[in-house]
Amino acid sequence: MSIDVRPVADGDFFAWLDLYEKYAEFYETPLTDQKALLLWSWLTAPDHEEDGLVAIEGERLVGLAHFREFARPLEGDRGLFLDDLYVADENRGKGVGHALIEAVRQRAVERGLGVVQWITAHDNRTAQNVYDSVASRTSWVTYEIDLPKAGV
């Protein structure tokens, strides 16, 4: 069966949520109803920076990708950052991840952007095998500073 990739739509919420909950569980990150609803509101708002795609096999959602534009000052252009990529366990190895990445890449090309970037966990070897087949691994190291939440 072929994989179709399209933007998220209002009727996708519950199937999308099932996939996103599994994504959060994989990364051992608590996903509250409030966080899920906030992200969904971003994905379905035409003027929000966060955008989303879903991969469909038959009539079933089997993967998701969330991405956004970002500025690249030294390059004098913009890029797309792939925030989240997830494929249902039973659909791995069937080209779903490749199809989602290609759809994100195509959007970047259509917008005239200079790059598509993303990160993954250092021990996520399965994902890295896919990523190594479609992109170049960089030498950059990622750092974070956790900040207190507003109102906490």
Phi, psi and chi 1 to 4 in degrees:
 res  aa     phi    psi   chi1   chi2   chi3   chi4
   1 MET       -  146.0 -173.1  161.5  -73.4      -
   2 SER   -87.4  157.7   68.0      -      -      -
   3 ILE  -103.7  126.7  -57.2  -61.0      -      -
   4 ASP  -106.6  141.0  -66.4  -43.9      -      -
   5 VAL  -120.2  131.9  176.2      -      -      -
   6 ARG  -149.3  165.6   64.6  162.7  171.2   74.9
   7 PRO   -64.0  152.4  -22.5   33.4      -      -
   8 VAL   -60.5  149.6  -64.1      -      -      -
   9 ALA  -131.6  157.9      -      -      -      -
  10 ASP   -49.9  -40.6  -73.2  -26.5      -      -
  11 GLY   -73.6   -2.4      -      -      -      -
  12 ASP   -87.0   -5.3  -65.9  -26.3      -      -
  13 PHE   -50.7  -54.8  177.4   74.8      -      -
  14 PHE   -68.6  -38.8  -68.7  105.7      -      -
  15 ALA   -69.2  -39.9      -      -      -      -
  16 TRP   -62.1  -45.1  166.3   87.7      -      -
  17 LEU   -60.5  -41.0  179.7   59.3      -      -
  18 ASP   -58.3  -45.6 -178.6   56.4      -      -
  19 LEU   -66.5  -42.7  -69.3  171.9      -      -
  20 TYR   -68.4  -34.6 -159.6   60.9      -      -
  21 GLU   -62.6  -40.5  -74.6  173.8  -24.1      -
  22 LYS   -67.8  -36.6  -69.6  173.4 -177.3  161.6
  23 TYR   -61.4  -48.9  173.8   77.6      -      -
  24 ALA   -62.7  -40.4      -      -      -      -
  25 GLU   -62.7  -42.7 -177.0  179.8  -58.1      -
  26 PHE   -56.5  -41.8  178.4   83.8      -      -
  27 TYR   -91.5   12.8  -79.1  109.1      -      -
  28 GLU    50.9   45.6  -60.5  176.0   -3.2      -
  29 THR  -117.8  121.5  -58.5      -      -      -
  30 PRO   -61.5  132.1  -15.7   25.6      -      -
  31 LEU  -116.1  107.1 -179.6   63.7      -      -
  32 THR   -85.1  162.1   63.4      -      -      -
  33 ASP   -57.6  -38.7  -69.4  -14.7      -      -
  34 GLN   -62.4  -45.0 -178.0 -179.7    8.1      -
  35 LYS   -64.5  -43.5  -74.6 -177.9 -167.5  176.1
  36 ALA   -63.0  -44.6      -      -      -      -
  37 LEU   -66.2  -37.0  -71.5  170.2      -      -
  38 LEU   -63.4  -48.5  178.5   62.1      -      -
  39 LEU   -60.8  -43.3  174.7   54.6      -      -
  40 TRP   -60.1  -40.3 -175.3 -106.0      -      -
  41 SER   -64.0  -35.3   74.1      -      -      -
  42 TRP   -66.3  -46.1  -67.4  -10.9      -      -
  43 LEU   -64.7  -29.7  -65.4  172.9      -      -
  44 THR  -100.4   -1.0   56.2      -      -      -
  45 ALA   -88.8  120.9      -      -      -      -
  46 PRO   -62.3  -22.6   13.5  -18.8      -      -
  47 ASP  -103.7    6.8   57.8  -15.4      -      -
  48 HIS   -88.5  149.0 -164.6  -83.2      -      -
  49 GLU   -68.2  -30.1   66.9 -177.2  -15.2      -
  50 GLU   -78.3  133.7 -165.6   70.7   21.6      -
  51 ASP  -128.1  159.5 -152.6  -10.9      -      -
  52 GLY  -144.5  148.3      -      -      -      -
  53 LEU  -125.7  154.1  -61.0  170.4      -      -
  54 VAL  -127.9  148.1  -70.4      -      -      -
  55 ALA  -102.9  135.7      -      -      -      -
  56 ILE  -125.4  133.4  -59.6  170.0      -      -
  57 GLU  -118.7  117.1 -178.8 -179.1   51.6      -
  58 GLY    67.8 -114.5      -      -      -      -
  59 GLU  -118.6   11.7  -63.4 -165.5   19.3      -
  60 ARG  -106.7  132.9 -149.9  173.6  115.5 -108.0
  61 LEU   -72.6  126.9  -92.8   64.9      -      -
  62 VAL  -123.8   -1.5  -63.8      -      -      -
  63 GLY  -167.3  162.4      -      -      -      -
  64 LEU  -144.6  155.5   59.9   79.3      -      -
  65 ALA  -143.5  132.3      -      -      -      -
  66 HIS  -119.2  135.4  -55.8  145.3      -      -
  67 PHE  -151.3  164.9   56.0   93.8      -      -
  68 ARG  -154.8  155.9   60.9 -169.7  151.6   82.3
  69 GLU   -78.5  152.4  -84.2 -166.5   40.1      -
  70 PHE  -146.7  155.1   66.6   98.1      -      -
  71 ALA   -82.2  146.0      -      -      -      -
  72 ARG  -124.3   86.6  -61.5 -168.4  -33.2  145.6
  73 PRO   -55.4  -45.8  -25.9   35.3      -      -
  74 LEU   -67.5  -27.0  -80.8  175.7      -      -
  75 GLU   -89.7  -17.1  -59.9  -60.5  -32.0      -
  76 GLY    68.4   32.5      -      -      -      -
  77 ASP  -148.9 -163.7   68.4    5.7      -      -
  78 ARG  -128.6  161.6  -62.4 -179.2   62.9   78.9
  79 GLY  -136.7  177.7      -      -      -      -
  80 LEU  -111.5  134.2  -85.4 -174.0      -      -
  81 PHE  -108.1  123.2 -168.2   83.5      -      -
  82 LEU   -86.9  102.7  179.4   57.2      -      -
  83 ASP   -74.3  -47.9  -72.0  -56.8      -      -
  84 ASP  -136.3  136.3  -54.1  -42.5      -      -
  85 LEU  -140.3  125.2 -179.9   72.6      -      -
  86 TYR  -145.0  138.5 -177.4   77.2      -      -
  87 VAL  -125.8  133.3  174.9      -      -      -
  88 ALA   -54.8  140.1      -      -      -      -
  89 ASP   -47.8  -47.3  -71.7  -16.4      -      -
  90 GLU   -71.7   -7.7   62.2  -85.1   12.8      -
  91 ASN  -110.3    3.8  -69.3   87.8      -      -
  92 ARG   -70.2  146.6  -66.4 -171.8 -179.6  159.5
  93 GLY    81.9    6.9      -      -      -      -
  94 LYS  -110.3    9.5  -63.1 -179.2  179.0  179.9
  95 GLY    91.5    5.3      -      -      -      -
  96 VAL   -66.3  -46.9  177.5      -      -      -
  97 GLY   -59.7  -44.1      -      -      -      -
  98 HIS   -59.7  -43.3  -76.7   93.0      -      -
  99 ALA   -63.8  -40.9      -      -      -      -
 100 LEU   -66.5  -44.8  -74.4  162.6      -      -
 101 ILE   -62.8  -41.5  -67.4  168.3      -      -
 102 GLU   -63.4  -38.7  176.1   55.3   26.3      -
 103 ALA   -65.9  -38.6      -      -      -      -
 104 VAL   -66.7  -44.5  171.0      -      -      -
 105 ARG   -58.4  -42.6 -171.3 -165.5   70.7   77.2
 106 GLN   -63.3  -38.7 -173.1   57.5   41.3      -
 107 ARG   -63.9  -39.3  -83.7  156.8  179.7   75.3
 108 ALA   -63.1  -42.9      -      -      -      -
 109 VAL   -61.3  -47.2  168.3      -      -      -
 110 GLU   -59.9  -32.4  -70.1  167.0    1.2      -
 111 ARG   -87.2   -3.4  -64.3  177.5 -172.4 -178.0
 112 GLY    72.8   29.6      -      -      -      -
 113 LEU   -85.4  162.6  -55.1  178.2      -      -
 114 GLY   -93.8  -16.4      -      -      -      -
 115 VAL  -164.3  155.9   72.7      -      -      -
 116 VAL  -118.7  128.1  176.1      -      -      -
 117 GLN  -128.0  155.4  -67.2  179.6  -22.8      -
 118 TRP  -161.9  168.5   63.6   92.5      -      -
 119 ILE  -125.7  162.6   60.4  171.6      -      -
 120 THR  -147.4  165.5 -167.7      -      -      -
 121 ALA   -64.5  142.8      -      -      -      -
 122 HIS   -61.2  -23.2   68.1   89.9      -      -
 123 ASP  -103.2    7.7   59.6  -10.0      -      -
 124 ASN   -87.2   73.1 -170.0  -12.3      -      -
 125 ARG   -64.4  -36.2  -59.8  -75.1 -179.4 -130.7
 126 THR   -59.8  -48.6  -57.8      -      -      -
 127 ALA   -64.6  -40.4      -      -      -      -
 128 GLN   -62.5  -33.0  -70.5  174.3   37.5      -
 129 ASN   -61.9  -40.7  -72.6  -24.6      -      -
 130 VAL   -67.9  -48.6  172.3      -      -      -
 131 TYR   -62.4  -39.6  -57.6  157.0      -      -
 132 ASP   -63.7  -22.9  -72.1  -17.1      -      -
 133 SER   -84.5  -11.3   72.8      -      -      -
 134 VAL  -125.7   -8.2  -62.6      -      -      -
 135 ALA  -148.2  169.0      -      -      -      -
 136 SER   -97.9  130.3  -60.8      -      -      -
 137 ARG   -72.6  133.9 -171.5  179.6  -64.8 -124.2
 138 THR   -96.2  172.8   72.7      -      -      -
 139 SER   -96.7    3.5   60.3      -      -      -
 140 TRP   -75.2  146.7  -67.7   94.8      -      -
 141 VAL  -112.4  136.1  177.1      -      -      -
 142 THR   -94.7  137.2  -58.0      -      -      -
 143 TYR  -124.5  155.0  -68.8   88.3      -      -
 144 GLU  -138.4  150.7  -62.6 -176.9  -26.6      -
 145 ILE  -122.1  114.5  -61.8  174.2      -      -
 146 ASP   -75.8  134.2  -72.6  -29.2      -      -
 147 LEU  -114.9  152.6  -57.4  172.4      -      -
 148 PRO   -65.7  145.0   14.6  -19.6      -      -
 149 LYS   -72.4  142.7  -57.4  -74.0 -175.7 -157.4
 150 ALA   -60.0  136.5      -      -      -      -
 151 GLY    79.6   10.5      -      -      -      -
 152 VAL  -105.0      -  175.2      -      -      -
